[in-house]
Amino acid sequence: MSNPIVAILGRPNVGKSTLFNRLVGKSHAIVSPIEGITRDRIYGNVEWVGKYFDLIDTGGYLPSSEDKIEKAVRYQGQLALDEADLILLIIDGKQELTSSDKVLAEMIQKSNKPYLLVMNKIDDLQYENNVLTFIKKIFIKLLC
């Protein structure tokens, strides 16, 4: 029996590769402030409290770009979504929601797969209120 697969999706520079590296316990994915470094899917194995799963890091998803490379990154993200048993949608808790965040949330919900909204970069109490705001803007709106 194979391990469950968890895919990390999000727009560029929200911390997908950093989270991936922390969970796999080594610097496998390149982390950079420059957008577009991760392009293909990157796989790793994780043991979490006695449970094992395979993790997929993806490039930053930009839904409306016509750039050839960004189209290929979108395709890789779609493959990861199709392959996954669980999706982690990573968003930047310090910034406003973008159209990319919303498109990804809708795409994930349409997949009918279990997902978790992960708000990253909330290192300061002033951003904690964004959690409920983002949940309402992304998920509650789509459910109504």
N, CA, C and O atoms as a GROMACS GRO file, in nm:
protein
  576
    1MET      N    1   0.084  -0.118   0.000
    1MET     CA    2   0.000   0.000   0.000
    1MET      C    3   0.089   0.124   0.000
    1MET      O    4   0.183   0.134   0.079
    2SER      N    5   0.059   0.218  -0.087
    2SER     CA    6   0.142   0.338  -0.097
    2SER      C    7   0.100   0.443   0.006
    2SER      O    8  -0.011   0.439   0.060
    3ASN      N    9   0.190   0.535   0.029
    3ASN     CA   10   0.163   0.643   0.124
    3ASN      C   11   0.062   0.741   0.065
    3ASN      O   12   0.056   0.758  -0.057
    4PRO      N   13  -0.018   0.807   0.150
    4PRO     CA   14  -0.103   0.915   0.101
    4PRO      C   15  -0.014   1.027   0.044
    4PRO      O   16   0.101   1.042   0.084
    5ILE      N   17  -0.070   1.102  -0.048
    5ILE     CA   18   0.004   1.210  -0.112
    5ILE      C   19  -0.059   1.344  -0.074
    5ILE      O   20  -0.181   1.362  -0.085
    6VAL      N   21   0.025   1.437  -0.030
    6VAL     CA   22  -0.017   1.572   0.007
    6VAL      C   23   0.052   1.669  -0.089
    6VAL      O   24   0.174   1.667  -0.102
    7ALA      N   25  -0.026   1.754  -0.156
    7ALA     CA   26   0.029   1.853  -0.248
    7ALA      C   27   0.020   1.992  -0.186
    7ALA      O   28  -0.081   2.028  -0.126
    8ILE      N   29   0.127   2.068  -0.202
    8ILE     CA   30   0.131   2.207  -0.156
    8ILE      C   31   0.111   2.296  -0.278
    8ILE      O   32   0.191   2.293  -0.372
    9LEU      N   33   0.004   2.376  -0.277
    9LEU     CA   34  -0.026   2.468  -0.387
    9LEU      C   35  -0.037   2.610  -0.334
    9LEU      O   36  -0.072   2.632  -0.218
   10GLY      N   37  -0.007   2.706  -0.420
   10GLY     CA   38  -0.019   2.848  -0.384
   10GLY      C   39   0.046   2.933  -0.491
   10GLY      O   40   0.116   2.882  -0.579
   11ARG      N   41   0.023   3.062  -0.483
   11ARG     CA   42   0.085   3.153  -0.580
   11ARG      C   43   0.234   3.168  -0.546
   11ARG      O   44   0.280   3.114  -0.445
   12PRO      N   45   0.309   3.239  -0.628
   12PRO     CA   46   0.454   3.253  -0.602
   12PRO      C   47   0.485   3.320  -0.469
   12PRO      O   48   0.414   3.411  -0.425
   13ASN      N   49   0.589   3.274  -0.407
   13ASN     CA   50   0.650   3.333  -0.287
   13ASN      C   51   0.559   3.344  -0.166
   13ASN      O   52   0.559   3.445  -0.095
   14VAL      N   53   0.480   3.239  -0.142
   14VAL     CA   54   0.400   3.235  -0.020
   14VAL      C   55   0.462   3.141   0.084
   14VAL      O   56   0.412   3.132   0.196
   15GLY      N   57   0.570   3.072   0.047
   15GLY     CA   58   0.640   2.985   0.141
   15GLY      C   59   0.620   2.837   0.120
   15GLY      O   60   0.642   2.758   0.211
   16LYS      N   61   0.579   2.797   0.000
   16LYS     CA   62   0.555   2.655  -0.028
   16LYS      C   63   0.682   2.572  -0.011
   16LYS      O   64   0.680   2.468   0.055
   17SER      N   65   0.791   2.617  -0.071
   17SER     CA   66   0.916   2.540  -0.065
   17SER      C   67   0.975   2.540   0.075
   17SER      O   68   1.035   2.440   0.116
   18THR      N   69   0.960   2.648   0.148
   18THR     CA   70   1.007   2.652   0.286
   18THR      C   71   0.932   2.551   0.372
   18THR      O   72   0.993   2.478   0.449
   19LEU      N   73   0.800   2.546   0.357
   19LEU     CA   74   0.719   2.448   0.430
   19LEU      C   75   0.759   2.306   0.389
   19LEU      O   76   0.774   2.219   0.474
   20PHE      N   77   0.775   2.284   0.260
   20PHE     CA   78   0.816   2.153   0.210
   20PHE      C   79   0.946   2.109   0.276
   20PHE      O   80   0.955   1.998   0.327
   21ASN      N   81   1.047   2.196   0.275
   21ASN     CA   82   1.177   2.162   0.335
   21ASN      C   83   1.165   2.132   0.484
   21ASN      O   84   1.229   2.040   0.534
   22ARG      N   85   1.083   2.209   0.554
   22ARG     CA   86   1.066   2.184   0.699
   22ARG      C   87   1.002   2.049   0.724
   22ARG      O   88   1.042   1.976   0.815
   23LEU      N   89   0.903   2.015   0.644
   23LEU     CA   90   0.833   1.888   0.664
   23LEU      C   91   0.918   1.768   0.626
   23LEU      O   92   0.912   1.665   0.693
   24VAL      N   93   0.997   1.778   0.519
   24VAL     CA   94   1.082   1.665   0.480
   24VAL      C   95   1.211   1.661   0.562
   24VAL      O   96   1.281   1.560   0.561
   25GLY      N   97   1.241   1.769   0.634
   25GLY     CA   98   1.356   1.769   0.724
   25GLY      C   99   1.490   1.793   0.659
   25GLY      O  100   1.594   1.763   0.718
   26LYS      N  101   1.489   1.848   0.537
   26LYS     CA  102   1.615   1.882   0.471
   26LYS      C  103   1.588   1.986   0.363
   26LYS      O  104   1.474   2.006   0.322
   27SER      N  105   1.693   2.050   0.318
   27SER     CA  106   1.680   2.151   0.213
   27SER      C  107   1.680   2.085   0.076
   27SER      O  108   1.783   2.081   0.008
   28HIS      N  109   1.567   2.033   0.038
   28HIS     CA  110   1.554   1.964  -0.090
   28HIS      C  111   1.506   2.061  -0.199
   28HIS      O  112   1.554   2.057  -0.312
   29ALA      N  113   1.412   2.148  -0.164
   29ALA     CA  114   1.359   2.247  -0.258
   29ALA      C  115   1.437   2.378  -0.241
   29ALA      O  116   1.474   2.414  -0.129
   30ILE      N  117   1.461   2.446  -0.351
   30ILE     CA  118   1.532   2.575  -0.346
   30ILE      C  119   1.436   2.680  -0.293
   30ILE      O  120   1.321   2.690  -0.337
   31VAL      N  121   1.485   2.760  -0.196
   31VAL     CA  122   1.406   2.868  -0.138
   31VAL      C  123   1.474   2.999  -0.178
   31VAL      O  124   1.594   3.017  -0.158
   32SER      N  125   1.395   3.092  -0.236
   32SER     CA  126   1.451   3.218  -0.283
   32SER      C  127   1.343   3.325  -0.282
   32SER      O  128   1.225   3.294  -0.301
   33PRO      N  129   1.382   3.450  -0.260
   33PRO     CA  130   1.284   3.559  -0.270
   33PRO      C  131   1.248   3.590  -0.416
   33PRO      O  132   1.156   3.667  -0.442
   34ILE      N  133   1.320   3.531  -0.508
   34ILE     CA  134   1.293   3.551  -0.651
   34ILE      C  135   1.182   3.456  -0.694
   34ILE      O  136   1.189   3.335  -0.668
   35GLU      N  137   1.079   3.510  -0.758
   35GLU     CA  138   0.968   3.426  -0.804
   35GLU      C  139   1.011   3.335  -0.917
   35GLU      O  140   1.098   3.370  -0.997
   36GLY      N  141   0.948   3.218  -0.924
   36GLY     CA  142   0.966   3.130  -1.038
   36GLY      C  143   1.080   3.032  -1.030
   36GLY      O  144   1.115   2.970  -1.130
   37ILE      N  145   1.141   3.016  -0.912
   37ILE     CA  146   1.252   2.922  -0.898
   37ILE      C  147   1.201   2.778  -0.909
   37ILE      O  148   1.259   2.696  -0.981
   38THR      N  149   1.093   2.747  -0.836
   38THR     CA  150   1.035   2.612  -0.844
   38THR      C  151   0.944   2.607  -0.966
   38THR      O  152   0.851   2.687  -0.979
   39ARG      N  153   0.971   2.511  -1.053
   39ARG     CA  154   0.890   2.500  -1.175
   39ARG      C  155   0.826   2.363  -1.187
   39ARG      O  156   0.709   2.352  -1.224
   40ASP      N  157   0.901   2.260  -1.156
   40ASP     CA  158   0.848   2.124  -1.162
   40ASP      C  159   0.799   2.082  -1.025
   40ASP      O  160   0.819   2.152  -0.926
   41ARG      N  161   0.734   1.968  -1.020
   41ARG     CA  162   0.695   1.912  -0.890
   41ARG      C  163   0.820   1.854  -0.824
   41ARG      O  164   0.906   1.795  -0.891
   42ILE      N  165   0.829   1.872  -0.694
   42ILE     CA  166   0.939   1.815  -0.616
   42ILE      C  167   0.876   1.725  -0.511
   42ILE      O  168   0.782   1.766  -0.442
   43TYR      N  169   0.927   1.603  -0.498
   43TYR     CA  170   0.869   1.504  -0.408
   43TYR      C  171   0.959   1.480  -0.288
   43TYR      O  172   1.081   1.486  -0.298
   44GLY      N  173   0.896   1.454  -0.175
   44GLY     CA  174   0.969   1.417  -0.055
   44GLY      C  175   0.883   1.326   0.031
   44GLY      O  176   0.761   1.316   0.012
   45ASN      N  177   0.948   1.259   0.124
   45ASN     CA  178   0.878   1.169   0.217
   45ASN      C  179   0.878   1.231   0.355
   45ASN      O  180   0.977   1.289   0.398
   46VAL      N  181   0.765   1.218   0.424
   46VAL     CA  182   0.750   1.278   0.555
   46VAL      C  183   0.698   1.174   0.654
   46VAL      O  184   0.610   1.094   0.622
   47GLU      N  185   0.754   1.178   0.774
   47GLU     CA  186   0.699   1.101   0.887
   47GLU      C  187   0.652   1.204   0.988
   47GLU      O  188   0.729   1.289   1.033
   48TRP      N  189   0.524   1.197   1.023
   48TRP     CA  190   0.465   1.293   1.115
   48TRP      C  191   0.388   1.214   1.220
   48TRP      O  192   0.288   1.149   1.188
   49VAL      N  193   0.432   1.220   1.342
   49VAL     CA  194   0.373   1.148   1.455
   49VAL      C  195   0.338   1.003   1.420
   49VAL      O  196   0.226   0.956   1.445
   50GLY      N  197   0.434   0.935   1.364
   50GLY     CA  198   0.416   0.793   1.333
   50GLY      C  199   0.343   0.763   1.204
   50GLY      O  200   0.326   0.646   1.169
   51LYS      N  201   0.300   0.863   1.133
   51LYS     CA  202   0.231   0.845   1.004
   51LYS      C  203   0.324   0.890   0.891
   51LYS      O  204   0.399   0.987   0.906
   52TYR      N  205   0.317   0.820   0.780
   52TYR     CA  206   0.402   0.852   0.666
   52TYR      C  207   0.317   0.900   0.549
   52TYR      O  208   0.208   0.847   0.524
   53PHE      N  209   0.368   1.001   0.479
   53PHE     CA  210   0.302   1.048   0.358
   53PHE      C  211   0.406   1.106   0.263
   53PHE      O  212   0.516   1.144   0.304
   54ASP      N  213   0.369   1.112   0.137
   54ASP     CA  214   0.453   1.174   0.035
   54ASP      C  215   0.404   1.316   0.014
   54ASP      O  216   0.284   1.342   0.009
   55LEU      N  217   0.499   1.407   0.000
   55LEU     CA  218   0.469   1.549  -0.011
   55LEU      C  219   0.515   1.600  -0.147
   55LEU      O  220   0.623   1.563  -0.194
   56ILE      N  221   0.434   1.685  -0.209
   56ILE     CA  222   0.470   1.745  -0.338
   56ILE      C  223   0.477   1.896  -0.322
   56ILE      O  224   0.381   1.959  -0.278
   57ASP      N  225   0.592   1.953  -0.358
   57ASP     CA  226   0.608   2.098  -0.367
   57ASP      C  227   0.582   2.137  -0.512
   57ASP      O  228   0.624   2.066  -0.604
   58THR      N  229   0.514   2.249  -0.532
   58THR     CA  230   0.484   2.295  -0.668
   58THR      C  231   0.532   2.439  -0.685
   58THR      O  232   0.562   2.508  -0.588
   59GLY      N  233   0.540   2.481  -0.810
   59GLY     CA  234   0.575   2.619  -0.839
   59GLY      C  235   0.458   2.712  -0.811
   59GLY      O  236   0.346   2.667  -0.788
   60GLY      N  237   0.486   2.841  -0.814
   60GLY     CA  238   0.383   2.941  -0.789
   60GLY      C  239   0.280   2.945  -0.901
   60GLY      O  240   0.316   2.959  -1.018
   61TYR      N  241   0.155   2.932  -0.866
   61TYR     CA  242   0.044   2.921  -0.961
   61TYR      C  243  -0.006   3.060  -0.999
   61TYR      O  244  -0.054   3.135  -0.913
   62LEU      N  245   0.005   3.094  -1.126
   62LEU     CA  246  -0.050   3.220  -1.179
   62LEU      C  247  -0.151   3.184  -1.287
   62LEU      O  248  -0.112   3.150  -1.399
   63PRO      N  249  -0.280   3.191  -1.256
   63PRO     CA  250  -0.383   3.136  -1.345
   63PRO      C  251  -0.399   3.205  -1.479
   63PRO      O  252  -0.440   3.141  -1.576
   64SER      N  253  -0.369   3.332  -1.489
   64SER     CA  254  -0.401   3.401  -1.615
   64SER      C  255  -0.280   3.436  -1.699
   64SER      O  256  -0.294   3.499  -1.804
   65SER      N  257  -0.162   3.397  -1.657
   65SER     CA  258  -0.042   3.430  -1.733
   65SER      C  259  -0.036   3.351  -1.863
   65SER      O  260  -0.070   3.233  -1.866
   66GLU      N  261   0.008   3.416  -1.968
   66GLU     CA  262   0.027   3.350  -2.097
   66GLU      C  263   0.173   3.312  -2.119
   66GLU      O  264   0.207   3.255  -2.223
   67ASP      N  265   0.260   3.342  -2.023
   67ASP     CA  266   0.401   3.308  -2.033
   67ASP      C  267   0.416   3.156  -2.045
   67ASP      O  268   0.352   3.080  -1.973
   68LYS      N  269   0.502   3.114  -2.137
   68LYS     CA  270   0.520   2.971  -2.165
   68LYS      C  271   0.563   2.893  -2.040
   68LYS      O  272   0.511   2.785  -2.014
   69ILE      N  273   0.657   2.946  -1.964
   69ILE     CA  274   0.705   2.878  -1.842
   69ILE      C  275   0.596   2.874  -1.737
   69ILE      O  276   0.576   2.772  -1.672
   70GLU      N  277   0.524   2.985  -1.719
   70GLU     CA  278   0.418   2.989  -1.618
   70GLU      C  279   0.302   2.896  -1.654
   70GLU      O  280   0.236   2.843  -1.566
   71LYS      N  281   0.278   2.876  -1.783
   71LYS     CA  282   0.179   2.777  -1.825
   71LYS      C  283   0.224   2.637  -1.786
   71LYS      O  284   0.145   2.555  -1.741
   72ALA      N  285   0.354   2.610  -1.804
   72ALA     CA  286   0.409   2.479  -1.767
   72ALA      C  287   0.401   2.459  -1.616
   72ALA      O  288   0.374   2.348  -1.570
   73VAL      N  289   0.425   2.565  -1.538
   73VAL     CA  290   0.414   2.557  -1.392
   73VAL      C  291   0.270   2.527  -1.353
   73VAL      O  292   0.247   2.446  -1.263
   74ARG      N  293   0.174   2.590  -1.418
   74ARG     CA  294   0.032   2.561  -1.392
   74ARG      C  295   0.000   2.416  -1.420
   74ARG      O  296  -0.071   2.351  -1.344
   75TYR      N  297   0.053   2.365  -1.530
   75TYR     CA  298   0.031   2.224  -1.566
   75TYR      C  299   0.087   2.133  -1.457
   75TYR      O  300   0.021   2.036  -1.419
   76GLN      N  301   0.206   2.162  -1.408
   76GLN     CA  302   0.267   2.082  -1.300
   76GLN      C  303   0.181   2.089  -1.174
   76GLN      O  304   0.165   1.989  -1.103
   77GLY      N  305   0.126   2.207  -1.145
   77GLY     CA  306   0.039   2.222  -1.030
   77GLY      C  307  -0.089   2.140  -1.045
   77GLY      O  308  -0.136   2.078  -0.949
   78GLN      N  309  -0.145   2.139  -1.165
   78GLN     CA  310  -0.265   2.060  -1.190
   78GLN      C  311  -0.236   1.911  -1.175
   78GLN      O  312  -0.318   1.838  -1.120
   79LEU      N  313  -0.120   1.866  -1.223
   79LEU     CA  314  -0.082   1.726  -1.206
   79LEU      C  315  -0.071   1.690  -1.058
   79LEU      O  316  -0.116   1.584  -1.016
   80ALA      N  317  -0.012   1.780  -0.979
   80ALA     CA  318   0.001   1.756  -0.834
   80ALA      C  319  -0.137   1.749  -0.769
   80ALA      O  320  -0.162   1.664  -0.684
   81LEU      N  321  -0.226   1.839  -0.810
   81LEU     CA  322  -0.363   1.840  -0.757
   81LEU      C  323  -0.434   1.708  -0.790
   81LEU      O  324  -0.501   1.649  -0.706
   82ASP      N  325  -0.419   1.664  -0.913
   82ASP     CA  326  -0.483   1.539  -0.956
   82ASP      C  327  -0.428   1.418  -0.879
   82ASP      O  328  -0.502   1.325  -0.848
   83GLU      N  329  -0.301   1.421  -0.849
   83GLU     CA  330  -0.233   1.310  -0.783
   83GLU      C  331  -0.259   1.304  -0.632
   83GLU      O  332  -0.250   1.198  -0.570
   84ALA      N  333  -0.290   1.418  -0.574
   84ALA     CA  334  -0.296   1.432  -0.428
   84ALA      C  335  -0.419   1.370  -0.365
   84ALA      O  336  -0.527   1.363  -0.424
   85ASP      N  337  -0.399   1.324  -0.241
   85ASP     CA  338  -0.510   1.280  -0.156
   85ASP      C  339  -0.556   1.394  -0.065
   85ASP      O  340  -0.670   1.395  -0.017
   86LEU      N  341  -0.467   1.490  -0.042
   86LEU     CA  342  -0.495   1.607   0.041
   86LEU      C  343  -0.418   1.725  -0.019
   86LEU      O  344  -0.304   1.709  -0.062
   87ILE      N  345  -0.481   1.842  -0.021
   87ILE     CA  346  -0.416   1.962  -0.075
   87ILE      C  347  -0.399   2.064   0.037
   87ILE      O  348  -0.489   2.087   0.117
   88LEU      N  349  -0.280   2.124   0.041
   88LEU     CA  350  -0.254   2.237   0.129
   88LEU      C  351  -0.250   2.362   0.042
   88LEU      O  352  -0.162   2.375  -0.044
   89LEU      N  353  -0.343   2.454   0.063
   89LEU     CA  354  -0.342   2.582  -0.008
   89LEU      C  355  -0.270   2.682   0.082
   89LEU      O  356  -0.321   2.718   0.188
   90ILE      N  357  -0.154   2.727   0.038
   90ILE     CA  358  -0.074   2.821   0.117
   90ILE      C  359  -0.103   2.962   0.069
   90ILE      O  360  -0.096   2.989  -0.051
   91ILE      N  361  -0.136   3.052   0.162
   91ILE     CA  362  -0.151   3.193   0.128
   91ILE      C  363  -0.067   3.276   0.223
   91ILE      O  364  -0.036   3.233   0.334
   92ASP      N  365  -0.032   3.394   0.179
   92ASP     CA  366   0.049   3.487   0.257
   92ASP      C  367  -0.044   3.568   0.346
   92ASP      O  368  -0.123   3.648   0.296
   93GLY      N  369  -0.037   3.547   0.475
   93GLY     CA  370  -0.126   3.612   0.570
   93GLY      C  371  -0.100   3.760   0.591
   93GLY      O  372  -0.180   3.828   0.654
   94LYS      N  373   0.012   3.811   0.538
   94LYS     CA  374   0.044   3.953   0.553
   94LYS      C  375  -0.010   4.036   0.437
   94LYS      O  376  -0.016   4.159   0.447
   95GLN      N  377  -0.047   3.971   0.329
   95GLN     CA  378  -0.091   4.043   0.210
   95GLN      C  379  -0.240   4.022   0.189
   95GLN      O  380  -0.300   3.929   0.243
   96GLU      N  381  -0.298   4.110   0.109
   96GLU     CA  382  -0.437   4.093   0.069
   96GLU      C  383  -0.449   3.969  -0.019
   96GLU      O  384  -0.353   3.930  -0.085
   97LEU      N  385  -0.564   3.910  -0.021
   97LEU     CA  386  -0.589   3.798  -0.112
   97LEU      C  387  -0.579   3.847  -0.255
   97LEU      O  388  -0.619   3.958  -0.287
   98THR      N  389  -0.525   3.763  -0.340
   98THR     CA  390  -0.512   3.798  -0.481
   98THR      C  391  -0.612   3.716  -0.562
   98THR      O  392  -0.673   3.621  -0.512
   99SER      N  393  -0.627   3.754  -0.686
   99SER     CA  394  -0.714   3.675  -0.774
   99SER      C  395  -0.657   3.534  -0.790
   99SER      O  396  -0.734   3.438  -0.804
  100SER      N  397  -0.525   3.519  -0.787
  100SER     CA  398  -0.464   3.385  -0.795
  100SER      C  399  -0.504   3.299  -0.676
  100SER      O  400  -0.535   3.181  -0.692
  101ASP      N  401  -0.503   3.358  -0.555
  101ASP     CA  402  -0.546   3.284  -0.436
  101ASP      C  403  -0.689   3.234  -0.454
  101ASP      O  404  -0.721   3.119  -0.423
  102LYS      N  405  -0.775   3.322  -0.502
  102LYS     CA  406  -0.917   3.288  -0.517
  102LYS      C  407  -0.939   3.183  -0.625
  102LYS      O  408  -1.020   3.092  -0.607
  103VAL      N  409  -0.868   3.195  -0.737
  103VAL     CA  410  -0.881   3.097  -0.844
  103VAL      C  411  -0.835   2.960  -0.795
  103VAL      O  412  -0.899   2.859  -0.822
  104LEU      N  413  -0.723   2.956  -0.723
  104LEU     CA  414  -0.672   2.830  -0.669
  104LEU      C  415  -0.771   2.769  -0.569
  104LEU      O  416  -0.795   2.649  -0.572
  105ALA      N  417  -0.828   2.852  -0.483
  105ALA     CA  418  -0.924   2.802  -0.385
  105ALA      C  419  -1.044   2.740  -0.455
  105ALA      O  420  -1.092   2.634  -0.415
  106GLU      N  421  -1.092   2.806  -0.559
  106GLU     CA  422  -1.207   2.753  -0.633
  106GLU      C  423  -1.171   2.622  -0.704
  106GLU      O  424  -1.249   2.527  -0.704
  107MET      N  425  -1.053   2.619  -0.763
  107MET     CA  426  -1.008   2.498  -0.832
  107MET      C  427  -0.996   2.380  -0.735
  107MET      O  428  -1.035   2.268  -0.766
  108ILE      N  429  -0.942   2.408  -0.617
  108ILE     CA  430  -0.926   2.304  -0.516
  108ILE      C  431  -1.062   2.254  -0.469
  108ILE      O  432  -1.083   2.133  -0.454
  109GLN      N  433  -1.154   2.345  -0.445
  109GLN     CA  434  -1.287   2.303  -0.402
  109GLN      C  435  -1.356   2.219  -0.509
  109GLN      O  436  -1.425   2.121  -0.477
  110LYS      N  437  -1.339   2.255  -0.634
  110LYS     CA  438  -1.402   2.179  -0.743
  110LYS      C  439  -1.342   2.040  -0.757
  110LYS      O  440  -1.405   1.950  -0.813
  111SER      N  441  -1.220   2.020  -0.705
  111SER     CA  442  -1.157   1.889  -0.714
  111SER      C  443  -1.225   1.786  -0.623
  111SER      O  444  -1.207   1.665  -0.640
  112ASN      N  445  -1.305   1.834  -0.527
  112ASN     CA  446  -1.372   1.747  -0.430
  112ASN      C  447  -1.275   1.664  -0.346
  112ASN      O  448  -1.310   1.557  -0.297
  113LYS      N  449  -1.154   1.715  -0.332
  113LYS     CA  450  -1.055   1.649  -0.247
  113LYS      C  451  -1.045   1.725  -0.116
  113LYS      O  452  -1.072   1.846  -0.111
  114PRO      N  453  -1.006   1.657  -0.009
  114PRO     CA  454  -0.988   1.729   0.117
  114PRO      C  455  -0.874   1.830   0.104
  114PRO      O  456  -0.774   1.805   0.036
  115TYR      N  457  -0.890   1.943   0.171
  115TYR     CA  458  -0.789   2.048   0.164
  115TYR      C  459  -0.781   2.120   0.297
  115TYR      O  460  -0.872   2.116   0.378
  116LEU      N  461  -0.669   2.187   0.316
  116LEU     CA  462  -0.648   2.272   0.432
  116LEU      C  463  -0.598   2.408   0.383
  116LEU      O  464  -0.512   2.415   0.295
  117LEU      N  465  -0.652   2.515   0.439
  117LEU     CA  466  -0.603   2.648   0.412
  117LEU      C  467  -0.491   2.675   0.512
  117LEU      O  468  -0.513   2.669   0.633
  118VAL      N  469  -0.372   2.706   0.463
  118VAL     CA  470  -0.257   2.732   0.549
  118VAL      C  471  -0.215   2.877   0.529
  118VAL      O  472  -0.172   2.915   0.420
  119MET      N  473  -0.229   2.957   0.634
  119MET     CA  474  -0.186   3.096   0.627
  119MET      C  475  -0.044   3.105   0.678
  119MET      O  476  -0.015   3.071   0.793
  120ASN      N  477   0.043   3.149   0.593
  120ASN     CA  478   0.184   3.157   0.624
  120ASN      C  479   0.223   3.303   0.650
  120ASN      O  480   0.149   3.395   0.618
  121LYS      N  481   0.338   3.321   0.709
  121LYS     CA  482   0.400   3.452   0.732
  121LYS      C  483   0.327   3.537   0.834
  121LYS      O  484   0.337   3.659   0.833
  122ILE      N  485   0.252   3.473   0.923
  122ILE     CA  486   0.186   3.548   1.030
  122ILE      C  487   0.276   3.539   1.153
  122ILE      O  488   0.249   3.463   1.246
  123ASP      N  489   0.381   3.619   1.151
  123ASP     CA  490   0.479   3.617   1.259
  123ASP      C  491   0.451   3.727   1.362
  123ASP      O  492   0.526   3.742   1.459
  124ASP      N  493   0.346   3.801   1.342
  124ASP     CA  494   0.315   3.914   1.427
  124ASP      C  495   0.165   3.910   1.458
  124ASP      O  496   0.084   3.880   1.371
  125LEU      N  497   0.130   3.940   1.582
  125LEU     CA  498  -0.011   3.934   1.624
  125LEU      C  499  -0.103   4.022   1.539
  125LEU      O  500  -0.222   3.992   1.526
  126GLN      N  501  -0.050   4.128   1.482
  126GLN     CA  502  -0.134   4.219   1.404
  126GLN      C  503  -0.197   4.152   1.282
  126GLN      O  504  -0.295   4.202   1.227
  127TYR      N  505  -0.142   4.039   1.239
  127TYR     CA  506  -0.194   3.970   1.121
  127TYR      C  507  -0.289   3.857   1.154
  127TYR      O  508  -0.351   3.800   1.064
  128GLU      N  509  -0.304   3.823   1.281
  128GLU     CA  510  -0.388   3.710   1.318
  128GLU      C  511  -0.535   3.728   1.280
  128GLU      O  512  -0.604   3.630   1.251
  129ASN      N  513  -0.582   3.851   1.280
  129ASN     CA  514  -0.722   3.874   1.242
  129ASN      C  515  -0.747   3.843   1.096
  129ASN      O  516  -0.862   3.822   1.056
  130ASN      N  517  -0.642   3.841   1.016
  130ASN     CA  518  -0.658   3.808   0.874
  130ASN      C  519  -0.709   3.666   0.854
  130ASN      O  520  -0.769   3.635   0.751
  131VAL      N  521  -0.687   3.579   0.951
  131VAL     CA  522  -0.726   3.438   0.935
  131VAL      C  523  -0.876   3.428   0.905
  131VAL      O  524  -0.914   3.370   0.803
  132LEU      N  525  -0.958   3.482   0.990
  132LEU     CA  526  -1.103   3.472   0.968
  132LEU      C  527  -1.148   3.548   0.845
  132LEU      O  528  -1.237   3.504   0.773
  133THR      N  529  -1.087   3.663   0.821
  133THR     CA  530  -1.120   3.741   0.702
  133THR      C  531  -1.094   3.661   0.576
  133THR      O  532  -1.178   3.658   0.486
  134PHE      N  533  -0.979   3.595   0.568
  134PHE     CA  534  -0.943   3.518   0.450
  134PHE      C  535  -1.032   3.395   0.434
  134PHE      O  536  -1.072   3.360   0.323
  135ILE      N  537  -1.064   3.331   0.544
  135ILE     CA  538  -1.152   3.214   0.537
  135ILE      C  539  -1.287   3.256   0.481
  135ILE      O  540  -1.343   3.188   0.395
  136LYS      N  541  -1.339   3.368   0.528
  136LYS     CA  542  -1.467   3.417   0.478
  136LYS      C  543  -1.458   3.452   0.330
  136LYS      O  544  -1.546   3.416   0.252
  137LYS      N  545  -1.352   3.521   0.291
  137LYS     CA  546  -1.339   3.566   0.152
  137LYS      C  547  -1.317   3.450   0.056
  137LYS      O  548  -1.365   3.453  -0.057
  138ILE      N  549  -1.245   3.349   0.099
  138ILE     CA  550  -1.214   3.239   0.008
  138ILE      C  551  -1.317   3.128   0.016
  138ILE      O  552  -1.379   3.095  -0.085
  139PHE      N  553  -1.336   3.072   0.132
  139PHE     CA  554  -1.412   2.948   0.140
  139PHE      C  555  -1.560   2.966   0.169
  139PHE      O  556  -1.643   2.898   0.109
  140ILE      N  557  -1.594   3.054   0.258
  140ILE     CA  558  -1.736   3.074   0.289
  140ILE      C  559  -1.811   3.125   0.167
  140ILE      O  560  -1.922   3.080   0.138
  141LYS      N  561  -1.751   3.218   0.094
  141LYS     CA  562  -1.813   3.274  -0.026
  141LYS      C  563  -1.838   3.164  -0.129
  141LYS      O  564  -1.941   3.164  -0.195
  142LEU      N  565  -1.746   3.074  -0.143
  142LEU     CA  566  -1.760   2.968  -0.243
  142LEU      C  567  -1.865   2.864  -0.202
  142LEU      O  568  -1.922   2.797  -0.288
  143LEU      N  569  -1.889   2.851  -0.072
  143LEU     CA  570  -1.986   2.754  -0.024
  143LEU      C  571  -2.129   2.804  -0.036
  143LEU      O  572  -2.223   2.724  -0.041
  144CYS      N  573  -2.147   2.935  -0.041
  144CYS     CA  574  -2.284   2.993  -0.044
  144CYS      C  575  -2.340   2.998  -0.185
  144CYS      O  576  -2.453   3.044  -0.204
   0.00000   0.00000   0.00000
